[in-house]
Amino acid sequence: MSTPASEALDRHATPWLFAAALATTAPHAIHQPVWLTSLSAVLLGWAVWLWWKDERLPGRWIIVLLVAGGCAGILAEFRSLFGRDAGVAMLVMFMCMKLLELRSRRDAMVIVTLGYFLLLTHYFYSQSIPTGVWLLAAMWLVTATLVRLHGGPASATRDTLRYAGMLCLQAIPFMLVLYLLFPRISGPLWGLPTDAHAGKTGLSDTMSPGSIAQLAQSGEIAFRVRFEGSQPPKQKLYWRGPVMEQFDGTTWRRYEGRHPAAKLETLSPPIRYETTLEPHNQPWLLALDAPTALPDDAILTGSLTTISRKPINERQRFRLAASLDYRFNPSEEPPVLRRNLALPDDSNPRTRALAAQWRAGNAPEAVIAKALALFAADFTYTLRPPLLGRNGVDEFLFQSKRGFCEHYAAAFVTLMRAAGIPARVVGGYQGGEYNPLDQYLVVRQSDAHAWAEVWLDGKGWVRVDPTAAVSPDRIETGIADALGAGEPLPVFIQMRADWVRTLRYRWEAINNAWNQQVLGYDPDRQREVLARLGLVDTDWRSLAIALGSACGLLVAGLMAWALYQRPERDPVVRLWHKALRHLARRKVDCAPWETPHALLQRVRAEQPDLAEPFQRVVDAYLAARYGNTDNPLQPLRDAIAQLPR
């Protein structure tokens, strides 16, 4: 079936479609399975080869088989054809397959429309500044492709890009108005219900040897903090996560039952701060010990952990307060104490024997001091400890003597329980790095930490950090100073040069501003901005009115600007077109390419009674257009006025 001439696709416009398809699908290669990326590359290369050789496009049945095979592969890979990853994979595959049936402008418009939609899907995976810059460039290219499809000359690539750039620039005011006034919704804008946050991990609710060491090898930012006033010393910054009380000999876990309400007595003025927490799919807010003021939708558990009512699966800001000196549960419930004395039967006999020796005739404080002195003697702090067996604590204390914070916390708590002192493991983060450019404290995954809590009669739960006995630098200055050369820390953390640190500070400050001001423009921030503009207590109706009014004013402004920029028509040409309208009313069609004399000859043949008056119009027009007279318009006006009505 042939394509009508009006719908035929210009061969020279096809490379623009290839470029648009590549720009909108290539970044997804990072997230898609290898086989799908390879299939998309083969399909795109095949389409380019067919265009280059001017070969016939594949038949419909071949396309149907490709679609069926691709859908079957996606179903086998993702176990679904719906959801974020499967849906994006389908779009990428369809984009590349559509290039194999480019026969008309309608097919080309499908590719352009699909390209615009694919641009949005990149925000499912990243909302960073580089992603935004790439998508702006890709949108410019897709818009240029649309311009080229609608009549841009094949040789005017620069003009096509310039025109598309002007269209994008004209859209910026509308973008800003929509960004500021469109009603914000709570929740992730670019998420899907089932798998929008799959793969985002952070501090787990379990701890086993090596778990935190593996997390500490990541340089990703866990959260940012801005204090109201001066920043506390780094050694006092313990960001509390899950409290783990149950131990099976290898893994520490949270107690899932109900804790008694926390009895907290503050001994120092509260410190107020705002934290911007990255998504980690867990409920804890990683508040500073010990929390005294919480967000509205947060809860303080009986183990002093601040949790949200639902998992944190999007970047969120919280305002909190904490007292760094406190007394927590000086009188504890017996079931809690019994739970924090339990140890697996027949495990770690040498550790139990050592603890029993310490316990004889010593107060709990003395036992704690002996344990810390043991760690400070000849133990090594490292991210590369050896593997441990069934009696892991025994092997760690008496053989390897090499470990990370989870090894020291677990061994210390085991020693304390064996000595009859209630103790438990606390997971979280410790310290952080202050960025002087934006005054935020940056806490990374590499700051993940585990410490211990012991219960002392009359004092309650007291923090004890055995890692500080082994490596004081870890607590006072950070993990980079505590570990030796060759440890698997992120490269940018190991590089200590001032210029590297300055560049990192600048880039992270820019990213933080992007997150806070752009991505963090939530309903609360929108209300703050609108209140500064005089719009107080806005609801969706008032926002809709403001949005419509602002867009209307922008449209009126652009129309006025376009009319102002419109070139002035030659008055002689304007009068000539007035004469042509006279002829049109007398049923004389005037082709745009027809010269005045040719048109005059046709008027003589079709409308003889018009020949003489139109002869005067033609003479006056040619004299006004090409002659050298002082007043060229008046004779032409008079001649047109004498045309029969």
Buried (B, 14 or more C-beta within 10 A) or exposed (E): EEEEEEEEBBEEBBBBBBBBBBBBBBBBBEBBBEEBBEBBBEBBEBBBEBBEEEEEBBEEEEBEEBBEEBBEBBEEBBEEEEBBBBBBBBBBBBBBBBBBBBBBBEBBEBBBEBBBEBBEBBBBBBBBBEBBEBBEEBBBBBBBBBBBBEEBEEEEBEEBBEBBEEEBEEEEBBEEBEEBBEBBEEEBEBBBEEBBBEEBBBBBBEBBBBBBBEBBBBBEBBBBBBBEEEBBEBBBBBBBBBBBBBBEBBBBBBBEEEBEEBEBEBEEEBBBBBBBBBBBBBBBBBBBBBBBEBBEEBEBBBBBBBBBEEBBBBBBBBEBBBBBEBBBBBEBEEEBEEBBBEBEEEBBEBBBEBBEEBBEEBEBEEBBBBBBEBBBEEBEBBBBBEEBEEBBBBBBBEEBBBBBBBBBBBBBBBBBBBBEBBBBBBBBBBBBBBBEBBEBBBBBBBBBBBBBBBBBEEBBBBBBBBBBBBBBBBBBEBBBEBBEEEBEBBEEBBEEEEEEBEEBBEEBBEBBBBBBEEBBBBEEBBBEEBEEEEBEEBEEEBBEEBBEEBBEEBEEEEEEEEEEEEEEEEEBEEBBEBBBEBBEEBEBEBEEEBEBEEBBEBBBEBBEEBBEBBBBBBBBBBBBBEEEEEEBBEBBBEBBEEBEE
